[in-house]
Amino acid sequence: MPKKILDDALSLEPQSRAELAQRLWSSIDSDDEAALGEVDVDPAFARELERRMTEVDSGAVQTVPWSEVKARLESRIRRGG
C-alpha cells in the first residue's frame, strides 16, 4: 500500500475514516475473496469471526440491519446514555 495514501487516510477525522473504511470494504465482492485470504489477521480475531459466523449460519443468533443499529445508537445518544 502506498504510504502517502495511508498517511492521508489516517489524517482524516474519525467520521471520514469510518466512511472511507466502509466504502473500501463495500468495494470488495465475493470475487475478491481469494485476495482477502492473503491479508494477515490475528488468529484470535479469526477464531472470533468463525464463531460468530457459525452462530449466524446455525440460526442461534439473528443479525440486525445496520440502519436499525444506527437508529438505536442515535436514540441512546440523544437520551444521553
N, C-alpha and C positions, 0 to 999 in steps of 0.2 A: 504494500500500500504506500503510495507516495506520501512522504512525511508532511508536505505542505497541506494536503487535503485533510489529513488527520489533525494537524495543528489548527487549521481554520475551523474545523468542526468542533474541536474542543474549546475554542474560544467563544462559541455561541452561548447565549443564555440557555438555561436548563430547558425551558419550553421549546426553544428552537432545536436543541439537541434531541429532545424526545421526538419531535415531529420528524426530524431527519432520520432518526433510527427507525421509526415506524415506516416511513416511506421506503427506506432501503430494504427493510425486512419484507415489506409487501411486494417488492420488485422481484423477490426470489420465488420461483414457482417450482412445481414438482419436478420439472425437467432439470432443475439445478441441484437436486438432492445429492447427486454424486459429488458435486463440488463442496457441499456442506460437510460431507464426511471427512474432508481434508482439514477442517477447522479444528484447532486444539480446544478441547472442552475439558474442564476439570472433571475428573472421574466421579466425584460426589454429586456434582451438578447433573451429569449424565444419568446417574442412577436415579436421582430425584425426578428427572424428566420421564424416564422409563416408568417409574412407579406411578406417576400421575397419568401418563398416557394409558397405562393398564387399567387404572381406576375408571377413566372416562370410557375406554373401549368396552369394559365389562358392564357399564351402567351403574357402578357403585356410586358415582358422583355425576352430577349434571352440570354442564357448563352454563354460563350466564353471558349473554351478549355484552360486548364492550359498552354499547350505548346505555344499557341498564346499569352496569357497574359505575360508569361515569356519572350518570344521573344520581345514583345513591351517594357517591362521594361528594358531589357538588352540594347535595342536600345537607349532608353532615357538616360540610364546611360552612354553609350558610347558617346552620343552627349553632355553630361554634363547638362542634365536638364530634 
